[in-house]
């Protein structure tokens, strides 16, 4: 074997976590994430800049809906149409 060796990891040192695929959008105020599993997360970046407290279940549904629509538009856009989809 050539190249650097990976360090020896002893049992219990860490647990690997598989993060599912996702798409996300970040505005001046919010970070909104949609996973392929259907899970969604929303963080208020002014109140929680470390993104530790998911508020998707308690946030104003209009805010969540607006961000979901904007993310959907960005996922579908092509070329110059992406400028129009980028409203944030």
N, C-alpha and C positions, 0 to 999 in steps of 0.2 A: 504494500500500500504506500502511496506517496501523498504528500501534502500534509496539512495540519490535521492532527487527530482531534476528534471531538472530546470534550472533557467527560470524565466518568460521572454519570449521574446516579446517585443512590436512590433507592426506592423511598418515596415519601418526600423527596426534595421539591417536586413540583408535579402538577398534573396538567398534561396538555389539554387544551380546550380547542375544539374545532369550531371556528366561527363560520356560520353559513354565509353564502354570497349575499351581498346587500347593495343597495343604492342609497345615496344620501344627498341631502342638500343642506347648505349652511347659509344662513342670512346673518345680518348684523345682530339679530336678536335670538334666533333659534338654530338648533341643529336637529334635523329630522331624518330618521333612518327607517328604511323598509327592508326586511330580510325576505329571502325567497321562501322562508317557512311561514310567512304571513305576519310574523311579529313586527311591531312598530315601536319606535322609541322617539321621544321628543325631549329636548333639553333646552331650558331657558338660559342662554349664555350670559345674560346679565346677572341673574340670581345664582347661577350655578356654572361658573366658567370651567370648572373641572369635569363637567358632565357626569356627575355622580348620582343625580336624582332624576329618574325618568318620570316625566309628567304627562305622558300621552293619555293616560286614563283620567286625568283630572283637568286637563287643559280645555280651553274653549274649543268646542268642536269646529267652529269656523276656522280657527287658526290651523288646526290639524288638517281639515279639508283643503284649505288653501295651499298648504305646503305639499300635501299629497298630489294635488292637481299640478302644481308647478313641477314637482319631481317627475310626474308622468309625462308632462310636456317635454321636459328635457331628455327623458329616456327615448322618446320617439322622434325628436328633431333630427334634421340633417342639414349640414352646411350652414348657409346664412340664416336658415330658420331657427337655428339655436340662439341667435342673438335676440330674436323676438321672444323665445321661450325663457330666456334669462332675464326675468323681471326683477331679480333681487339685487 
